[in-house]
Amino acid sequence: MNIRNALKSELSTIRQQRINAYSEHTKALSDEHWQALKKAISSDADIGQDVELIIAEIEGKLVGSVALFPPKSDAYEGYVDELDYPEIRVLAVDPQARGNGVASALIAECIQRSRAKGFTSIGLHTGEFMNTAIKLYERIGFERLPQHDFEPANDGVIVKAFRLSI
């Protein structure tokens, strides 16, 4: 597996892959919530200042991506206070590539990059309906920070905050 920074020419592929990966959750969400999530994961936020867009390749094929937001950035467009540590966002793995350690490798890269910059924590947010992702984050050692949870669509679906000491 090769982990590297994304190229601008890969943006449309990355965003479409995110939609494909996240679409498995449509049954757990109202159409309104899914449309809001789809808009958020397709936005230009991943090319903001100092955001690192990272991809994973297997045999030259793009199989996953993640955006690493710097501390004190508006990673969630006003829903969360600016945090003092980097934030992992829009982690997505091609459904055909799951089970190959892609998500773990992308998270490990985010942790390594954050640690190399001198940070002692890294955070992320994930929908309460993303049970597999939550299990992965907890297995890695991320801990809940409910004070940073938010409800983006006012529909009872909570986006849960996590942080890992690195």
C-alpha positions in Angstrom: 0.0 0.0 0.0 1.3 3.5 -0.9 0.2 6.5 1.2 0.8 9.9 -0.3 -0.6 13.4 -0.8 -3.4 13.6 -3.3 -3.0 15.3 -6.6 -5.5 18.0 -7.7 -6.4 15.8 -10.7 -7.6 13.2 -8.2 -10.2 15.5 -6.4 -13.2 14.4 -8.4 -12.3 10.7 -7.9 -11.8 11.2 -4.2 -15.1 13.0 -3.7 -17.0 10.4 -5.7 -15.3 7.6 -3.7 -16.4 9.3 -0.5 -20.0 9.4 -1.7 -19.9 5.7 -2.6 -18.3 4.8 0.7 -20.7 6.9 2.8 -23.8 5.9 0.8 -24.0 2.6 2.8 -25.5 4.7 5.6 -28.4 6.1 3.7 -30.8 3.6 5.3 -29.9 4.9 8.8 -30.5 8.6 7.8 -33.4 10.7 6.6 -33.0 11.9 3.0 -32.5 15.5 4.4 -29.6 14.3 6.6 -28.1 12.3 3.7 -28.2 15.3 1.4 -26.5 17.4 4.1 -23.8 14.8 4.6 -23.3 14.3 0.9 -22.8 18.1 0.5 -20.3 18.2 3.4 -18.2 15.3 2.1 -18.2 16.8 -1.4 -17.3 20.3 -0.4 -14.1 22.2 -1.1 -13.2 22.2 2.6 -10.6 19.5 1.9 -8.5 21.9 -0.2 -8.5 24.7 2.4 -5.3 26.3 3.7 -3.0 23.9 5.4 -5.4 20.9 4.9 -3.5 17.8 4.0 -5.5 15.5 1.6 -4.0 12.1 1.8 -4.7 9.0 -0.3 -4.0 5.3 -0.2 -3.2 3.3 -3.3 -3.0 -0.4 -3.8 -1.4 -1.5 -7.1 -1.7 2.0 -8.4 -5.5 2.2 -7.7 -6.8 4.9 -5.4 -8.6 2.9 -2.6 -9.1 5.5 0.2 -8.5 9.0 1.3 -8.6 11.3 4.4 -8.2 15.0 5.0 -6.1 16.2 7.9 -7.2 19.6 9.1 -4.8 21.8 11.1 -5.6 22.9 14.6 -7.8 26.0 15.0 -9.5 25.5 11.6 -13.2 25.4 11.0 -13.3 21.8 9.9 -17.0 21.5 10.5 -18.2 24.8 9.1 -19.2 26.4 12.5 -20.6 23.3 14.3 -17.6 22.8 16.5 -15.3 25.3 18.3 -11.9 25.6 16.9 -9.8 22.9 18.5 -6.2 23.0 19.6 -5.2 19.8 17.8 -5.4 18.5 14.2 -8.6 16.9 13.1 -9.1 13.8 10.8 -12.0 14.3 8.4 -13.8 12.6 5.6 -12.0 9.3 5.9 -13.3 7.0 3.2 -12.3 3.6 1.8 -13.6 2.2 -1.5 -16.1 -0.5 -0.5 -14.2 -3.0 -2.7 -11.0 -2.4 -0.8 -12.3 -2.8 2.8 -10.6 -5.3 5.0 -7.1 -4.5 3.7 -6.1 -2.1 6.5 -6.6 1.0 4.4 -8.5 3.1 7.0 -5.9 2.1 9.7 -3.0 3.1 7.4 -4.6 6.5 6.6 -5.2 7.1 10.3 -1.7 6.1 11.2 -0.4 8.5 8.6 -2.4 11.3 10.1 -1.1 10.5 13.6 2.5 10.3 12.3 2.2 13.7 10.5 0.6 15.3 13.6 3.2 13.9 15.9 6.0 15.1 13.6 4.6 18.6 13.9 4.8 18.4 17.7 1.1 17.9 18.5 0.2 15.7 21.4 -3.4 15.0 20.4 -5.5 14.4 17.3 -9.2 14.4 17.0 -12.1 13.4 14.7 -15.9 13.4 14.5 -18.1 10.6 13.2 -21.8 10.0 12.9 -23.3 7.9 15.6 -24.6 5.6 12.9 -21.1 4.7 11.7 -20.6 1.8 14.0 -17.8 0.1 12.1 -15.8 3.4 12.1 -16.4 4.0 15.8 -15.2 0.5 16.7 -12.0 1.1 14.7 -11.4 4.5 16.4 -11.9 3.0 19.8 -9.7 0.0 19.0 -6.9 2.5 18.0 -7.4 4.3 21.4 -9.6 7.3 20.5 -11.6 8.5 23.5 -15.0 10.2 23.5 -15.3 14.0 24.0 -19.1 14.5 24.2 -18.7 18.2 24.9 -17.6 18.6 21.2 -20.5 16.5 19.7 -23.0 18.3 17.4 -26.3 17.7 15.6 -25.9 19.1 12.1 -29.4 18.5 10.7 -31.5 19.0 13.9 -32.9 15.5 13.4 -31.6 13.7 16.5 -28.5 12.3 14.7 -25.4 13.1 16.7 -21.9 13.5 15.3 -19.7 12.2 18.0 -16.3 13.7 18.9 -13.2 11.7 19.7 -9.6 12.5 20.6 -6.4 10.5 20.8 -3.3 11.4 22.8 -0.3 10.9 20.6 
